[in-house]
């Protein structure tokens, strides 16, 4: 250790430790405040970590899908666990960047890749209805996009989010706010 310190005096190493500590501290704080651990679950309440999703949570919570499906059942691929978490991470990073820079649109729509995932999940969950009972002919969002078929939501406009198209169309949304990550002792100190 003495030999190392003789090459690098303490005053030249100290800034590296300080900068490393600041970066580690700020990163830990950001992870804690963003409730990062909640995104690993399938709980629908995770989606309302961002207040702009409250109307969508509210309409889902009043729909028939609430009993049978959560947000990830419709909005995340289910062909394998790696694809599921890769898609969640990719979408999550995109959403966090949009919300961090206050660039969210007034009207929230799924991205093109998400439409395909949603359609595939409709077909996956309602496979028996689509094949054995009615034979609707729904095969993929790509066919619907090309005009060869209809997307599920072309007919089922009120499932599960009603006709909500933006945060202004539901000003009285009653979605529960997420619990604050700030500890009680700190709130008392700040008062």
N, C-alpha and C positions, 0 to 999 in steps of 0.2 A: 504494500500500500504506500509506503514511504517513497518507493521508487516512482510510482505513478504520480504522486503529488509533486515530486520534484520536476517532472516534465510538465505538469499542468497545475500551476498554483491555484489555491482555493478561490481567489478572486476571479479567475477565468472560468471556473466550473460553476460557480454559484449562479450566474444568470441562466445557465442551461437548466438547473434544477428549479429555479423560480418560474421560468417560462413553461417548463413541463408541468409544474404544479398548477399553474393558472389554467393551462389548456385542459388538464385532467379535471380540475374543479368545475370549470365552465361546461365541459362535456357531460359530466355527471349531473350537474344541475339541469341541463337541457333535457337529458334523458328522463330525469325524475319529473320535471314539470310537464313534459309532454305525455306522461303516463305510458311510456313506451311498452311496458309489460302488458298493458291491456290489449295491445294490438296482436298479441300472440294468441288470444282467445277468440272464440266465436260469439261473444256476448254482443247483442245489438246495441247496448248502451255505449259501447266503445265508439260507435259512429257519431254520437252526439258530443264527443270531446270537442268537435268543431261545431259551434252554435249554428252555423249555416245549414247543417244537416237536420236540425230539429224538426222542421215540417215533414221531412221524409220519414223520420222516426215516428212522428205522431201519426201520420197516415198509415204506416205499416202496422203500428200498434193497435189500430182500430179495424184492421182488415182480417179476412179469414186466414191469410198466410201466417199471422202471428202465432197461431197454434202449431203450425207444422214447419215453418221455415224462418231462419234468421237471415240477416243481411248477407252473410257469407254463403249461405245456401244458394242464393241467386246471383251474387255479384263476383264470385270467385270460382275458377275452374276446379273440377273435382276428379280429373282423370288420374292424378297422382299427387302425393303430398308435397313433392318438390315443386311442381308446377303451381300448386295452390299458394305456397308461401313465397315463391318467386313473384307471382302476380300480385299478391298482397303487398310485398315490399316495394315493387315497382310502382304500383298505384299509390301506396302510402307516401313514398318519396315525392311523387308528382303532386299529390294533394297538399303535403306539408309545404312544399315550395310555393304553390299557388296561394295558400292561406297566409304563409309568413309574409309574402310580399303584397298582400291584399289585392291579389289579381283575380279573385274569384268572380265569375260572371254572375249577373243577376239571374239568368236562367241556367240551371245546372242540368247538363245532359251527359250521359255516359260517352266516353270516347269510343271510337270505332271498334277497337279491340274488345271493349266491354260489352258492346251490343251482341257480339258473337257469343261471348261467355254467358250472358243472360239468356239468350235464345237456347243455347245448348242445355242450360240448366232447367229451363221450362220443359224442354223435351225430355230430359232425364227424369224429372220428377213426375211428369204426366205421361210417361211412355205408354202405360196401359190404356189411358184415354185416347192417346193419339194413334194407336195401332189397332187394338182389339175392339174398342167400342165404336169409335167414330171414323177412323181412318182419315184424319184431317189432311194428311200429306205434308205436314210441317217437317222439314228436314234440316234446314240450317238458315241462319241469318243471311248468309251469302246468297242463297236462292231468293230470299225475300228482297234483298237489296237489288238483285238483277231483275226483279219483277216476275220471277217464276213462281213465287209463292207469297204468302203474307207472313209478316212477323206476328208473333203471338199478341203483342201489344197493339197491333192495328185494330183488332176486334175487342180485346180485353183492356180497354183504355183505363178502367178504374181499378185494375188489379196490379199490385197491392197499394199503390201510392195515389190513387184517384187521379184527377187531372191536374194535380199540382205541378206547376212548371217553374215556380220561383219562390223565393222567400217572402216576397210581398203578397203573394196570393193566399198566404195563411198567417196573417199577423197575430192570430190568437192561438197559435200552436201551443199545446200543453206538454211538450216533451220535458221530462225531468232534467234539470241541469246536473252535470257531473259534480261530484263532491270535490271541493278544492283540495289540491295537493299540498297547500301550505299548512304546516302543522299548527295546532292551536296555540302552543306556547309562543310561536313566532308572531301570530296574529295579535296576541296580547301585548307583546313587546312593541309592536308597531303602533299600537294605540297609545 
